[in-house]
Amino acid sequence: MNIAVVNETGSTESRVALMPESVQKLVAAKASVSIESGAGLGAARTDDDYESAAAEIVSDRNALLARADVLVTVNRPSADDFQKLKKGAVVLGFLRPLDEPAKLTPALENGLTTFSMELVPRITRAQAMDALSSMATVAGYKAVLLGADRIPRMFPLLMTAAGTVPPARVLVLGAGVAGLQAIATARRLGAVVEAYDVRAAAGEQVRSLGAKFLEVDLGGIQTEDKGGYAVELSPEALQRGRDLIAEQAKSADVIITTAQVPGRRAPVLMDENAVNGMKRGSIVIDLAGATGGNVTLSKPDENVERNGVTVLAPTNLPATVPVHASQLYSRNVTSFLTLLIKDGELHVDMEDNIVGPSCVTHEGKWMNQRVAAAMGAT
């Protein structure tokens, strides 16, 4: 079984799918690993590091793809790369199957088996494979640092001979993994933190981190699915939340928005009026920019200025912390790969309660029901 890793082609991507430490584990499991030359440089890992871990370094990308049994990537391969893989090969990575299912048509037509890290089920057995949470952790951390760097004040309370410097006020919208990491990081830096989430159950976690939880009466409606993800709310419920957020935003120095619903446009939590009500010098960091944004003014990977307020919507913050982001992701995919390796050979068991639900295409068929429905297939 040959596992291949290529250079990520995105202009802002610096992560690598496998780090040398993971290569060693896969080689110990009797798999061979081939790395495209230079693939790890963005994550501070050289070809020599991979060779020391018993990986083969390959300069010819086309040759690497042609003989791969499993291609491990961070982001979805291009249509051209899909076509260069042999029929029956496996592709594992962030494939965006619910957001852009049509982009996986080349994989379907080429008879490839694709597994999406976004579809790994949230069950105890799969916790070590939860790459979404790993990347959300990095994004939540970096968002706070970005906010601290951009606002014209310091985060902590300071008692100085020249007087007292009050702490910055941070408002976090969404208390999932990214939101909780943002809360924890902002608290470590000394900010006063408030947080809002449609899921009342998130309040206990928010308070445990020393932040104030903002609650709004949503009439007892269901706000999360069986997997723990927030569900799409009614327009009335969303408006109640927006009204509360707009009022709290007036006193915030930094607002970090993290609310997303898998496979759907991100919910709008702040409209133009809410941003206009913020004080000059404050900043909004919208982590949902890749799926439409939580803020109506945000534009993916652009800085928007409105009356002295800055709105940022970075779409790939994990890539700005490439060493640790790559380490976490590499461990996630390596845990998944161990399910596909049996005595050094590729073994795909669709009856496995992680492997089956994570599969998008297999033997020329759409395997995920939501993706199949989006593509008009049965």
Backbone hydrogen bonds, N-H to C=O, Kabsch-Sander energy under -0.5 kcal/mol:
donor,donor_aa,acceptor,acceptor_aa,energy
3,I,1,M,-0.6
3,I,32,S,-3.2
4,A,70,V,-3.2
5,V,34,S,-2.0
6,V,72,V,-0.5
13,E,10,G,-1.3
22,S,19,M,-1.1
23,V,19,M,-1.9
24,Q,20,P,-2.1
25,K,21,E,-1.1
26,L,22,S,-2.2
27,V,23,V,-2.6
28,A,24,Q,-2.0
29,A,25,K,-0.9
30,K,27,V,-1.8
31,A,26,L,-2.1
32,S,1,M,-2.7
34,S,3,I,-3.1
35,I,56,E,-3.0
36,E,5,V,-2.8
37,S,58,V,-2.4
39,A,36,E,-2.2
41,L,38,G,-1.3
43,A,40,G,-1.0
44,A,41,L,-1.8
45,R,40,G,-2.6
50,Y,46,T,-1.5
51,E,47,D,-2.5
52,S,48,D,-2.2
53,A,49,D,-0.8
54,A,51,E,-1.7
55,A,50,Y,-2.4
56,E,33,V,-2.8
58,V,35,I,-2.7
58,V,56,E,-0.5
61,R,59,S,-1.0
64,L,60,D,-2.1
65,L,61,R,-2.4
66,A,62,N,-2.3
67,R,63,A,-1.3
68,A,65,L,-1.2
69,D,2,N,-2.1
70,V,2,N,-2.1
71,L,90,V,-3.2
72,V,4,A,-2.7
72,V,70,V,-0.6
73,T,71,L,-0.5
73,T,92,L,-2.8
76,R,94,F,-0.9
82,F,78,S,-2.2
83,Q,79,A,-1.8
84,K,80,D,-0.9
84,K,81,D,-0.6
85,L,81,D,-0.7
85,L,82,F,-1.0
86,K,65,L,-0.5
88,G,111,G,-1.6
89,A,86,K,-2.1
90,V,69,D,-2.8
91,V,113,T,-2.6
92,L,71,L,-2.6
93,G,115,F,-1.7
94,F,74,V,-2.0
95,L,93,G,-1.1
100,E,96,R,-2.7
103,K,100,E,-1.3
104,L,101,P,-1.9
105,T,102,A,-1.8
108,L,104,L,-1.9
109,E,105,T,-2.9
110,N,106,P,-1.5
111,G,108,L,-1.5
112,L,107,A,-2.6
113,T,89,A,-2.7
114,T,112,L,-0.6
114,T,361,T,-1.8
115,F,91,V,-3.1
116,S,358,S,-2.4
117,M,93,G,-2.3
117,M,115,F,-0.5
119,L,116,S,-1.5
120,V,117,M,-0.8
123,I,121,P,-1.7
126,A,123,I,-1.4
127,Q,124,T,-1.5
129,M,126,A,-2.0
130,D,127,Q,-1.4
131,A,129,M,-2.0
134,S,130,D,-1.6
135,M,131,A,-2.6
136,A,132,L,-2.2
137,T,133,S,-2.2
138,V,134,S,-1.5
139,A,135,M,-2.5
140,G,136,A,-2.6
141,Y,137,T,-1.9
142,K,138,V,-2.6
143,A,139,A,-2.3
144,V,140,G,-1.2
145,L,141,Y,-1.5
146,L,142,K,-2.5
147,G,143,A,-2.3
148,A,144,V,-2.8
149,D,145,L,-2.0
150,R,146,L,-1.5
151,I,147,G,-2.1
153,R,151,I,-0.8
158,L,165,V,-2.3
160,T,158,L,-0.7
160,T,163,G,-1.7
163,G,160,T,-1.8
165,V,158,L,-3.3
168,A,155,F,-2.4
170,V,168,A,-0.5
170,V,192,V,-2.9
171,L,254,V,-2.8
172,V,194,E,-2.7
173,L,171,L,-0.5
173,L,256,I,-3.1
174,G,172,V,-0.7
174,G,196,Y,-3.8
180,L,176,G,-2.7
181,Q,177,V,-2.1
182,A,178,A,-2.3
183,I,179,G,-2.5
184,A,180,L,-2.5
185,T,181,Q,-2.4
186,A,182,A,-2.6
187,R,183,I,-2.4
188,R,184,A,-2.0
189,L,185,T,-1.6
190,G,187,R,-1.5
191,A,186,A,-2.4
192,V,168,A,-2.9
193,V,191,A,-0.6
194,E,170,V,-2.6
195,A,212,K,-2.6
196,Y,172,V,-2.4
197,D,214,L,-0.6
200,A,198,V,-0.8
202,A,199,R,-1.8
203,G,200,A,-1.8
204,E,201,A,-0.6
206,V,202,A,-2.2
207,R,203,G,-2.6
208,S,204,E,-1.8
209,L,205,Q,-0.8
209,L,206,V,-1.0
210,G,207,R,-1.9
211,A,206,V,-1.7
212,K,193,V,-2.3
214,L,195,A,-3.3
214,L,212,K,-0.5
215,E,213,F,-0.5
218,L,216,V,-0.7
221,I,218,L,-0.9
225,D,229,Y,-2.7
228,G,225,D,-1.8
231,V,223,T,-1.6
238,L,234,S,-2.5
239,Q,235,P,-2.1
240,R,236,E,-1.8
241,G,237,A,-1.7
242,R,238,L,-2.4
243,D,239,Q,-2.3
244,L,240,R,-1.7
245,I,241,G,-2.4
246,A,242,R,-2.6
247,E,243,D,-1.5
248,Q,244,L,-2.1
249,A,245,I,-2.4
250,K,246,A,-0.6
250,K,247,E,-0.7
251,S,248,Q,-1.2
252,A,249,A,-0.9
253,D,169,R,-2.8
254,V,169,R,-1.8
255,I,283,I,-2.4
256,I,171,L,-2.4
257,T,255,I,-0.5
257,T,285,I,-2.3
258,T,173,L,-2.9
264,R,261,V,-2.3
266,A,291,T,-3.1
269,L,267,P,-0.7
269,L,294,N,-2.7
270,M,294,N,-2.2
275,V,271,D,-1.7
276,N,272,E,-2.5
277,G,273,N,-1.4
278,M,275,V,-1.6
281,G,308,G,-2.6
282,S,279,K,-1.6
283,I,253,D,-2.1
284,V,310,T,-3.1
285,I,255,I,-3.2
286,D,284,V,-0.6
286,D,312,L,-3.5
287,L,257,T,-2.7
287,L,285,I,-0.8
289,G,286,D,-0.9
291,T,288,A,-1.6
292,G,289,G,-1.2
293,G,288,A,-2.4
296,T,270,M,-2.2
298,S,295,V,-1.2
301,D,313,A,-3.1
302,E,299,K,-2.1
304,V,302,E,-0.6
304,V,311,V,-2.5
305,E,303,N,-0.5
306,R,309,V,-2.7
309,V,306,R,-1.9
310,T,282,S,-1.9
311,V,304,V,-3.0
312,L,284,V,-3.3
312,L,310,T,-0.5
313,A,302,E,-0.7
319,A,316,N,-0.8
320,T,317,L,-2.1
321,V,318,P,-1.7
325,A,321,V,-2.4
326,S,322,P,-2.0
327,Q,323,V,-2.2
328,L,324,H,-2.5
329,Y,325,A,-2.4
330,S,326,S,-2.9
331,R,327,Q,-1.9
332,N,328,L,-2.1
333,V,329,Y,-2.7
334,T,330,S,-2.0
335,S,331,R,-2.0
336,F,332,N,-1.6
337,L,333,V,-2.7
338,T,334,T,-1.6
339,L,336,F,-1.7
340,L,337,L,-1.6
341,I,337,L,-0.7
342,K,340,L,-0.5
342,K,345,E,-2.6
344,G,29,A,-0.5
345,E,342,K,-1.6
347,H,340,L,-3.0
349,D,347,H,-0.7
350,M,348,V,-0.8
352,D,349,D,-1.6
356,G,352,D,-2.2
358,S,354,I,-1.3
359,C,355,V,-0.6
359,C,356,G,-1.4
360,V,114,T,-3.0
361,T,114,T,-0.8
362,H,365,K,-2.1
365,K,362,H,-1.1
367,M,360,V,-3.2
367,M,365,K,-0.6
368,N,360,V,-0.9
372,A,368,N,-2.7
373,A,369,Q,-2.4
374,A,370,R,-2.0
375,M,371,V,-1.7
376,G,373,A,-1.2
377,A,372,A,-3.2
